[in-house]
């Protein structure tokens, strides 16, 4: 009897710990995705989830292996540089984080790109130099738009034309792109990557939709528009980028 009670308590404790882990795969409302052995394991999505608490939204993604373990190899140049990312496209209007309204798909991304740094306000590796740690995982808000110059049906981070002066977030890093470097730190826990964000002006995000994507982007070989194209989609949680998740 004592053994049975001990086993029951141990099982209950394990379930509680698992449920409290906050991992996307443990949440019933998460977008589920089947394993795909053809995808790099660290970018093979098993589940994606987002939930809201006041003006904070926490985005989660569970992968088949250790999230964040793989990064692009440096090439030594900005032209053609690779960006690897964990991305949560949303139905939130870009104006909810400080961009010009109705300008594309607002997405949160955790990215690594060792050939350049685009977080001038952040020192991710803590060495006192804010310009040398693009390879360390960090977060961005980006606005994505269809761009046939990147390939049939492809997306790119929206460019800012020479004569354009769109509204941009205060933490815009100065690149000619609809990109923000808000300083929200990606947290890696085994197969899980999590980013918690705060929305500017406390817009009502309840009921907004989202998806989960892992992808590679590439800087244009001639460093001009389209400057940053989505060059390879590793995995999509929904399978079709239909944004079936709901932020509650």
N, C-alpha and C positions, 0 to 999 in steps of 0.2 A: 504493500500500500504506500509506504513511504517513498519507494522508488517511483511509483506511478505519479504521486503528487509532485515529486521533484522534476520528473520529465514534463509534466503538464505545465509547471511553473516556468521551466526552461523554454518550452515551446511558446508560451504566452509572451515571455520576455523577448524571444527572437522575433516574433511577429510585431511586437510593439516597436522594437528597434528598427525593423525593416520599414514599418509604416511611417516612423518618425524621420526616416532618412531624407525625405523630401525629394527623392529621385523621381524623375519623370515616369519611369517604368512602373513605379509603385502607385501611381495615381490613376484611378479609374477613368478620369476625364481626359487622359493624355491621348495624343494621336499615336497609334501603334504602327510599327513598321517591321516587316519580317526581315530576318537576317538575310544578308546577301554576300556570299563569299567572294564575289567578284569585286566588291568594294573594299578599299583599305579599311581594316578593322576599326581603327581609331576614328573613322568617319562614316562607318556603317551605322545608321540611326536605328535604334530599337524603339524609341519613344521621344516625344517632344511635348512639353507642357508649359503653360504660363498661368500665373494666378496673381490676383491684385489684392493689395491691402492699403486702402487709402490712395495716396498718390504714388505709391510704389508698386511696381510690377516685377515679379521674379520670373525669369525665363529659364527653363531647364531643358537639357537634352541628355538622353542616355544612349551610349554607343556600345558597340560589340566588344571593344577593348578599351584600353586606357585612353581617355579623351585627352587631347593635347600632347600626346606622346610623339606624334609625328609633325614635323615642320618642313617647309620648303627649303631646299638647298640654296645657299646664297650664290648669286652669279657675279657679284662685284659691280653691278651697274643698275641704275634705275630703269633704263630702257629694257623692256621685256621682263622685268622683275615679277616674281610670282607672289601671290597672296593666298594663303590657305585660311579657310574660315568655317566657323559654325554660325549659322544665320537663322534668325527668326523673322521672316516677312510678316507684316501685319496689315490690317485694314485701317490703322490709325492714320489720320491725315498728317503729312509732314509738318504742318504748323503746330502740332501738339508738342514738338520738341524744338521749335524755333525756326524752322525752314519756311520758305514761301509756301502758301497753301496750294493744295491740289496740283502738286508738281511730280507725282509719281508714287511708287510703293515705298512706304517707310519700313525699313528693316533694321533690326539690331544685329550686330555682328561681333563675334570674338575672332580676332585675326592675328596672324603671324606673318611677317614679311621682313626677312633679315637684311634686305638690300636698301631699305630706306626707313626713316622714322617720320611718323605723322602725328605724334602726340607731344607737341612742344611744351605743354604745361605739365607733363608727367615724366617722372624718372622711374620707369618700371623696374630697372635692375638695381636702383639705389646707389649708383656709383658717382652721383653728383653731376652727371652729364645727361641732359634730357634729349639729346639728339642721336643716341647710339643704341637704342634698345627696341627697334622695330620688330626684331625677331621674338621678343617676349610677348606672350599673349596679352592683348589689350582690347578694349571695346570701341566700337563706333556706331553711331547712327548713320545710315546712308539712305539716299533716295534712289531707287532703281527705276529705270525706264527701258522699254523695248528699244533695241538699237541693231538694225540689220547690218551695220558696218562691223559689228562684232561677230556676225554669222547669222544664218537663218534662225529666227525665233529667239535670238540671244538677248540678254539684258546687259546693261552697263550701269555704273554709277553715273548719275546725271551730271553732265558737264556744265560749267558756267562759261558762257561765251564772253568774248572780249568786251562787248558793249552791254552786257547784262549786269544788273546790280540787284540780285534777288535778296530777300530777307534771309539771314543766316543765323544760326545759333551763336551765342557769345563765345563758345569754345570751338568754333570753326578753326581748323588748323592752317588756313591760308592757302590751301590747294584750290585749283580751279574746278572744284567738284562739290556736289551736294553731299558733304561728309562732315560729321561732327566728331570731336574727340572729347567726350564728356567725362572721362576718368573713372567710369564704373568698372571695377576690377572683376574679370572673370575668375570664378572659383572652380578648380578642378578637384574632383574627388573620385578617384578610380575611373569608372566608365562614365562619370557624370560631369558635365560642364554647366555652370549656373552663372547668370548675370542678373543682378538686381538693379533696377533703374528707378529714377524719380522723374516724373514728367513736369515740364515747365508749365506754370500757370494752373496746375492741377486740372487738366481736361478730364472729362468723364470717359474713362477707358472701359467701363463695364460693358461687356457684350461685344467688344471688338474681337475680330478674328485673327488667327495666326496660323503659321505652319512652321516646320523645321526643315532646314536645308544644310547640307555640307557641300562646299564648293571651292573651286580655285578661281582666282581672278588673275589677270595679267595686265601690267602696264604696257601701253602701246609702245611698239619698238622704236617709233620716232618721237615718243613723249609728246603727242598732241592728241586732240580729240578724235575719236573717243579715247580718253586717257586710261580708263580702267574698265575693262570688259570682263564679264563672267566667261571664263574660258573652258571650264569643265564643271559639271554638276556631278558630285560623287553620289549623293543620295537625297531623296525628298521624302519626308515622313509620310505625307499623304499619298505620295506616288504621282500626283498630278498638279501640285501647287494650288490646290483649291481652297486653302486656308480654312480647314474644317474646325480647327480648335476655337474655343471661345474663352475670353479672359473674364473670369468671374471673381 
